[in-house]
Amino acid sequence: MDDALLTLLKQVDTPTVCNAIEVAQGKRGFNAFTRGTMLASHPDAPAMVGYARTAKIAALAPPEEPAEIIKARRMDYYRHMAEGPRPAVAVVEDVDFPDCIGAYWGEINTSVHKGFGLSGALTNGVMRDLGDLPDGFPVVAGSIGPSHGFVHVRKVAAPVTVFGLEVVDGDLVHADRHGALVIPPAVVAGLGAAIRKLLDTEGLVLGPARAEGFDFAAFETAWAAFEKART
């Protein structure tokens, strides 16, 4: 992913990227995206884009392993988040889902991850401290809650599932208030052109629809051009 593509991906929303991937693939049916409604800490923030740094946590019950193992794994987790290619996104599965209670993503933890240079966090778990979370580090989460519970790290760099989306450590992720997706490696080289083609194609309908005097005849003409151009 070069700088030009990264800049473009930050400027468009996740539905646009979802559609553009189908343009790049030349067919409908792309399905590497989240299912269900997620919550955004900063709904108006630009999309987060980056390579996944994955982990699993739990919080409903105290950990059963010795304290020294839990502490060592916690440091392994933070080391993993601090290292690796950039841009990066923390993708953390709460294994208590759908009964998550531990707000792992609060003011302190988000500030630490932002300090490590991550672009944001994607989780099926809980966030809190709304209004105090740092700008420039959006969180897309499964719920909001007040307590951290018994939150602890279970696994680091393991494959995770967040709202039906399977993410492997290192996958290229795009996420915003609509949810998230994984960009297939095979489309990366042509994704910028696909996004620009998609936006131009959508303009065939949006331009006339927003113009004065738009009617069915204008729609019919615009839609014919749109159908001819789109995937």
HELIX and SHEET records of a PDB file:
HELIX    1   1 ASP A    3  GLN A   11  1                                   9    
HELIX    2   2 THR A   14  GLN A   25  1                                  12    
HELIX    3   3 ALA A   67  ALA A   82  1                                  16    
HELIX    4   4 GLU A  107  GLY A  115  1                                   9    
HELIX    5   5 PRO A  185  VAL A  187  5                                   3    
HELIX    6   6 VAL A  188  ALA A  209  1                                  22    
HELIX    7   7 PHE A  216  ALA A  229  1                                  14    
SHEET    1   A 6 LEU A  39  ALA A  40  0                                        
SHEET    2   A 6 VAL A 139  ALA A 141 -1                                        
SHEET    3   A 6 ALA A 121  THR A 123  1                                        
SHEET    4   A 6 ALA A  88  ASP A  94  1                                        
SHEET    5   A 6 MET A  48  ALA A  58  1                                        
SHEET    6   A 6 HIS A 152  VAL A 156 -1                                        
SHEET    1   B 7 LEU A  39  ALA A  40  0                                        
SHEET    2   B 7 VAL A 139  ALA A 141 -1                                        
SHEET    3   B 7 ALA A 121  THR A 123  1                                        
SHEET    4   B 7 ALA A  88  ASP A  94  1                                        
SHEET    5   B 7 MET A  48  ALA A  58  1                                        
SHEET    6   B 7 LEU A 172  ASP A 176 -1                                        
SHEET    7   B 7 GLY A 179  ILE A 183 -1                                        
SHEET    1   C 3 ALA A 103  TRP A 105  0                                        
SHEET    2   C 3 VAL A 126  MET A 127  1                                        
SHEET    3   C 3 SER A 143  ILE A 144  1                                        
SHEET    1   D 2 VAL A 160  VAL A 162  0                                        
SHEET    2   D 2 LEU A 165  VAL A 167 -1                                        
END                                                                             
